[in-house]
Amino acid sequence: MRLFVTGPTGSGKSTLASNLTRWMSLPLFSLDDMHWVRHPTGDIRRDPDKRLAMLNDVVQHDAWIVEGLQFKWADSAVERADYIVILDIARWKNIVRILRRFITRQLSLAHRNRGTLQALREEMHWSADYYDHERQMLFEKTNCWPDKVRIIRSHQDSIALMQALQIKI
């Protein structure tokens, strides 16, 4: 089984992908970890050729979950996935989730460099860009695979996805 999970910043991609990984015993790969070189003073964008090579290595396997917002350069994962899972939550709900995550990070020592006002501004900018431009691009990119696309807008949609994947919780 190969799953590609995407949606806007703060939509719950990582949470859903982590749960699916646990329930299905599939390896999980984050596009963020391919896109960014993590550094204590701030993340640095990885060279595009290197991140594509990393992704292409992953998608050659028969079983995986790849999650992330960066669908624009993840064609190999989108094409090879058995299912493309799109978290398509309401814009207002996305903003609430980003704000809640910011507050949680403010209270956590583990996320000190990601719980800054600058990080919040970036996430709000990424969210606005997604809803203003990228969301339409994503649906245009995936409309040629209607049988593979699963859209999650609610908890009930998540349950239906798990049933389709025959997951027993």
C-alpha positions in Angstrom: 0.0 0.0 0.0 1.3 3.5 -1.0 -0.5 6.6 0.4 0.2 10.3 -0.4 -1.3 12.5 2.3 -1.5 16.3 1.6 -3.4 19.4 2.6 -2.6 22.9 4.0 -0.3 23.7 6.8 -2.0 22.8 10.1 -4.7 20.6 8.5 -3.7 17.4 10.4 -1.6 15.7 7.7 1.1 14.6 10.1 -1.4 13.4 12.7 -3.4 11.4 10.1 -0.3 10.0 8.5 1.1 9.0 11.9 -2.1 7.2 12.8 -2.2 5.4 9.5 1.4 4.4 9.9 0.7 2.9 13.3 -2.5 1.1 12.2 -1.1 -0.2 8.9 2.6 -0.7 9.9 3.8 1.3 6.9 6.9 3.5 6.9 6.2 7.2 7.0 8.2 9.8 5.1 7.7 13.6 5.6 8.1 15.9 2.6 9.1 18.6 5.2 12.1 16.5 6.1 13.1 16.2 2.5 12.4 19.9 1.8 14.2 21.3 4.8 17.6 20.6 6.5 16.7 21.0 10.1 19.0 23.3 12.1 18.7 24.7 15.6 18.9 28.3 14.4 16.4 27.8 11.6 15.6 25.4 8.8 17.4 25.7 5.5 15.9 24.6 2.1 17.5 21.5 0.7 18.8 21.6 -2.8 15.9 20.6 -5.2 17.9 17.8 -6.9 18.7 16.3 -3.5 15.2 16.4 -2.2 13.9 14.8 -5.5 16.5 12.1 -5.2 15.4 11.4 -1.6 11.7 11.2 -2.7 12.4 9.0 -5.7 14.3 6.6 -3.4 11.3 6.4 -1.1 8.6 5.8 -3.8 10.5 2.9 -5.4 9.4 0.8 -2.4 6.1 -1.1 -2.5 4.8 0.2 0.8 4.9 3.8 2.2 3.1 6.8 3.4 4.4 10.2 2.2 2.9 13.2 3.8 3.3 16.9 3.2 2.1 20.1 1.7 4.8 20.2 -1.1 2.8 18.4 -3.7 4.2 20.7 -6.5 7.5 18.8 -6.6 6.2 15.4 -5.3 4.9 14.1 -8.7 6.6 10.7 -8.3 4.7 10.1 -5.0 1.4 11.4 -6.4 1.7 9.2 -9.5 2.8 6.1 -7.7 0.4 6.3 -4.7 -2.5 3.8 -4.5 -4.4 6.6 -2.7 -4.0 10.4 -2.7 -5.5 11.6 0.6 -6.3 15.3 0.6 -7.2 17.0 3.8 -9.6 19.7 2.6 -10.8 21.4 5.8 -12.5 24.8 6.0 -10.2 27.8 5.9 -11.4 29.1 9.3 -10.8 25.7 10.9 -7.3 25.7 9.4 -6.6 29.1 11.0 -7.8 27.9 14.4 -5.6 24.9 14.2 -2.5 27.0 13.3 -3.2 29.3 16.2 -3.7 26.4 18.6 -0.5 24.8 17.4 1.4 28.1 17.9 0.1 28.3 21.5 1.1 24.7 22.2 4.6 25.4 20.8 4.9 28.5 22.9 4.3 26.3 26.0 6.7 23.6 24.9 10.5 23.7 25.2 10.8 21.1 22.4 9.5 23.5 19.7 11.1 26.7 20.8 12.4 27.7 17.4 9.1 26.8 15.7 6.9 28.6 18.3 8.0 32.1 17.4 5.9 34.9 16.0 7.9 34.7 12.8 7.0 31.0 12.5 3.3 31.8 13.1 3.5 34.5 10.3 5.1 32.0 7.9 2.4 29.4 8.6 -0.4 31.9 8.2 1.2 33.1 4.9 1.5 29.4 3.7 -2.1 28.8 4.7 -3.3 31.9 2.8 -1.2 30.9 -0.2 -2.7 27.4 -0.2 -6.3 28.5 0.0 -5.8 31.4 -2.5 -3.7 29.5 -5.1 -2.3 26.0 -4.3 -5.6 24.3 -3.4 -6.9 24.7 -6.9 -3.5 23.6 -8.4 -3.7 20.5 -6.2 -7.2 19.5 -7.3 -6.2 20.2 -11.0 -3.1 18.0 -10.5 -5.1 15.1 -9.0 -8.3 15.2 -11.1 -6.8 12.7 -13.6 -6.9 10.0 -10.8 -10.5 10.2 -9.4 -10.3 6.6 -8.3 -7.2 7.3 -6.2 -8.3 10.5 -4.5 -9.9 10.5 -1.1 -11.0 13.9 0.3 -11.1 14.3 4.0 -13.3 17.2 5.2 -14.6 15.7 8.5 -14.1 13.0 11.1 -16.7 10.9 9.2 -14.5 11.1 6.1 -11.5 9.9 8.1 -13.6 6.9 9.3 -14.7 6.2 5.7 -11.0 6.3 4.6 -10.1 3.8 7.3 -12.9 1.5 6.2 -11.8 1.8 2.6 -8.3 0.8 3.7 -9.7 -1.9 5.9 -8.2 -0.6 9.1 -9.5 -2.0 12.3 -8.9 0.3 15.2 
